[in-house]
Amino acid sequence: MVWALVVSSLDNPDASMAGVIPLFATAPVSLVLLVLPDHVSMLFVAVGLGALVNALFIGWCARTLSRTD
């Protein structure tokens, strides 16, 4: 997310696409951004929520697959 903010603040023609990378990395939950109010802080909310849900899901998968019943 920091990388996307730094690259977006530079005067570069490709800078506007930098914010897409964090959204894709935390998809599908981060796509909730489409229904959130139009404000810059909502990008942080969507990416943070997406990262949290993805981390919980990966943790659940790891615990489930490593069980030795």
Backbone torsions as a table, in degrees:
resi	resn	phi	psi	omega
1	MET	NA	-38.7	178.6
2	VAL	-63.9	-42.0	178.2
3	TRP	-59.3	-44.4	-179.3
4	ALA	-63.3	-39.0	178.5
5	LEU	-67.1	-41.5	-179.6
6	VAL	-66.5	-46.6	-178.8
7	VAL	-66.2	-36.8	179.9
8	SER	-69.4	-26.3	-179.2
9	SER	-80.3	-15.7	178.8
10	LEU	-77.9	157.7	177.5
11	ASP	-87.6	86.0	-174.2
12	ASN	-141.0	137.5	-178.6
13	PRO	-65.9	-24.6	-179.9
14	ASP	-90.8	0.1	-173.8
15	ALA	-65.4	-29.7	-176.4
16	SER	-68.8	-20.9	179.3
17	MET	-87.4	-6.3	-177.5
18	ALA	-66.1	-30.9	-179.9
19	GLY	-71.8	-13.9	-179.2
20	VAL	-74.5	-31.8	-176.8
21	ILE	-60.6	-49.5	177.5
22	PRO	-62.5	-33.1	178.4
23	LEU	-67.2	-42.3	178.0
24	PHE	-67.9	-35.0	-179.4
25	ALA	-67.7	-25.6	-178.6
26	THR	-112.1	14.6	178.5
27	ALA	-69.5	155.8	6.2
28	PRO	-89.5	-10.8	-175.8
29	VAL	-67.9	-33.4	-178.5
30	SER	-67.4	-13.3	177.8
31	LEU	-71.1	-2.6	172.2
32	VAL	-62.9	-15.4	177.0
33	LEU	-56.9	-28.3	-178.6
34	LEU	-65.9	-25.5	-178.3
35	VAL	-107.1	-5.0	178.2
36	LEU	-78.5	158.7	176.9
37	PRO	-59.2	153.0	-176.5
38	ASP	-79.7	93.1	178.3
39	HIS	-151.9	148.5	-177.0
40	VAL	-61.4	-35.6	-178.1
41	SER	-66.1	-23.1	179.3
42	MET	-67.3	-24.9	174.7
43	LEU	-63.3	-42.8	178.4
44	PHE	-66.1	-39.1	178.3
45	VAL	-63.5	-46.4	-178.4
46	ALA	-65.0	-44.5	180.0
47	VAL	-68.3	-41.9	178.3
48	GLY	-63.2	-44.6	178.0
49	LEU	-64.1	-42.5	178.3
50	GLY	-63.1	-41.6	178.8
51	ALA	-65.4	-40.5	179.5
52	LEU	-64.4	-47.1	-179.7
53	VAL	-65.3	-41.2	178.2
54	ASN	-64.1	-39.5	178.4
55	ALA	-65.1	-41.5	177.6
56	LEU	-64.2	-41.0	179.7
57	PHE	-66.8	-42.6	178.5
58	ILE	-65.1	-40.3	176.6
59	GLY	-62.7	-42.8	178.0
60	TRP	-62.2	-43.6	178.8
61	CYS	-62.3	-42.4	-179.4
62	ALA	-64.3	-43.0	178.9
63	ARG	-66.2	-41.2	-178.1
64	THR	-66.7	-42.7	-176.8
65	LEU	-76.5	-21.2	-178.6
66	SER	-95.4	2.7	176.9
67	ARG	-67.1	139.3	177.1
68	THR	-122.8	74.5	-180.0
69	ASP	-81.2	NA	NA
